[in-house]
Amino acid sequence: MLSRSDPRPVEPPSLPQARGPLSAAVLDALRNGAQVLPPVDGADPFGDDLQLALYCLYELHYRGFAGVDDEREWDPALLTIRAELERVFLDALRREVPPSDDVAAELDALLMEPVDGHGVSYHLRRDGELWKLREYVAHRSLYHLKEADPQAWVIARLDGPAKAALVTVEHDEYGAGDPDRMHAHLFAEMMRALDLDAGYGAYLDAAAAETLAEVNLMSLCGLHRALRGALVGQFAAVELTSSPGSDRLVRAMRRLELPEAAIAFYDEHIEADAVHEQLVRRGVITPLLAADPELAADVVFGIRASGFLADRFGDLLLERWAAGRSALRRPLPDAPVPVPA
């Protein structure tokens, strides 16, 4: 199907600013060739420095960066550096996330909405201001402008019914053949309607470590065949919980009287993800575990790790917003200016 929109040039993003010795070493290696990585073991596994370093290395497998040679993608030294960062991140996640192999119970728990109405989408629906909504969208652009790409890595690692069902979901994510209905395209249109920069990676320097960690989990699991079960679990966590949250965000946008171009992305997800919930649960996970029951613990890990990181991201936003502060490292122009103590 031909796009009805004029083609836009695809430009790789610029390299971000370093946030510490690890990210500085990685950025220098991307520009000039592999360097010796500073000690990794003492780094905060969820902190800005490690998460930015890991994000930049993963980005070589997506759009890359302006001025960085495409050959860096498979540079053995950079892959060695990436493995060290991944080890620290993954070990920390496994310490934080209790193990289980009860996939059915985990999926049932995902479908239970919290009775206290706590969370970013609840806050935005009730009384969130426009600057908070714009800030939320800027954070989320790090994933949604490449929506479904991390999960596409797992297609070749599946077989039979599980592969067919996952491809069906991905087909919808990519607009079911219509480029103008691709979810990444709809998100970009929403950003323009909200007067945000819709350039790929435009808010990388502004995004918090909590934002980067969520995207890094997807890339980590997608790029490792050994973590294919965890990637399916992460995908399930998103698809089973997205519809109600999208509905709340649509209600927030209508309350703020935003144009339809701003609302279309989340409006699309209300219905699409309600359908995807059943496809992922019964079409992907059921046959996957029937063929490979040993993957059950990995599926639960993917669900729980995704939830753990999502909670950290949500807590950051709600804490900063409650204090009247931006959660972006570089606040948007309409964010409140902190009052000096």
Secondary structure by P-SEA (a helix, b strand, c coil): ccccccccccccccbbbbccaaaaaaaaaacccccccccccccccccaaaaaaaaaaaaccccccccccccccccaaaaaaaaaaaaaaaaaaaaacccccaaaaaaaaaaccccccccaaaaaaccccaaaaaaaaaaaccccccccccccccccccccaaaaaaaaaaaaaaccccccccaaaaaaaaaaaaccccccccccccccaaaaaaaaaaaaaaacccaaaaaaaaaaaaaaccaaaaaaaaaaaaaacccccccaaaaaaaaaaaaaaaaaacccaaaaaaacccaaaaaaaaaaaaaaaaaaaaaaaaaaaaacccccccccccccccccc
